[in-house]
Amino acid sequence: MPARQRPDRNPGVTVFPAQLRVGDRFTDAAGDEWEIASRPVTYKQGHEVRARIQRPGNPATAKEEFWLAYERLTIRRNEK
């Protein structure tokens, strides 16, 4: 019996928002891909994390996004 191939269960890395790095990419609920464009900064006594995001390679689409500090985000990271 041939071995069954399993789909990739872990397409990325799961991190807290404070662990984001410039260049990390993620997909939002609408299916659009975004890239982290600035270092994350904590607000509200560490309960909220904000970072500037943009479409990959398009700085004109930059906007600020925030997450609760305890949320986990699944990102794709280029390790060099």
C-alpha positions in Angstrom: 0.0 0.0 0.0 1.6 3.4 -1.0 2.2 5.9 1.7 -0.4 8.7 1.8 1.0 12.2 1.4 -0.2 14.6 4.0 -0.8 18.3 3.3 1.6 20.7 4.9 -0.1 21.3 8.3 2.3 24.1 9.3 2.5 26.5 6.5 4.2 29.1 8.7 5.4 30.0 12.1 3.0 30.9 14.9 4.2 33.9 17.0 2.9 36.6 19.3 2.6 40.1 17.7 5.5 41.4 19.7 7.8 38.8 18.0 7.1 40.1 14.5 10.0 41.2 12.3 10.2 43.5 9.4 9.6 41.4 6.3 7.3 38.8 7.9 4.2 38.1 5.7 0.7 37.0 6.7 -2.7 36.6 5.1 -5.7 38.4 6.5 -9.3 37.1 6.7 -10.1 38.5 3.2 -7.2 36.4 1.7 -4.9 39.4 1.0 -1.2 39.1 1.7 0.5 41.7 3.8 4.1 42.3 4.9 5.3 43.8 8.2 6.9 47.2 7.3 7.9 48.4 10.8 9.0 47.0 14.1 6.1 46.2 16.5 5.5 48.7 19.3 3.4 47.9 22.4 0.7 50.3 23.8 -1.8 50.2 26.6 0.6 48.9 29.2 1.7 46.0 26.9 -1.8 44.8 26.0 -1.8 46.0 22.4 0.8 45.7 19.7 0.9 47.9 16.6 2.9 47.7 13.5 2.8 49.3 10.0 1.9 46.8 7.3 1.9 47.1 3.5 1.3 44.9 0.5 4.6 43.2 -0.5 6.7 45.5 -2.6 4.0 48.3 -2.6 4.7 51.1 0.0 1.7 53.1 -1.2 -0.6 50.6 0.5 0.9 51.1 4.0 -1.4 51.3 7.0 -1.2 50.6 10.7 -2.6 47.4 12.2 -3.0 46.4 15.8 -3.4 43.1 17.6 -4.0 42.1 21.2 -0.7 41.1 22.7 -1.8 37.5 23.6 -3.1 36.7 20.1 -1.1 34.3 18.0 -0.4 35.1 14.4 0.6 32.6 11.7 3.3 34.2 9.5 5.7 33.2 6.8 9.2 34.2 7.5 12.2 34.2 5.2 15.1 32.7 7.2 18.5 33.4 5.8 
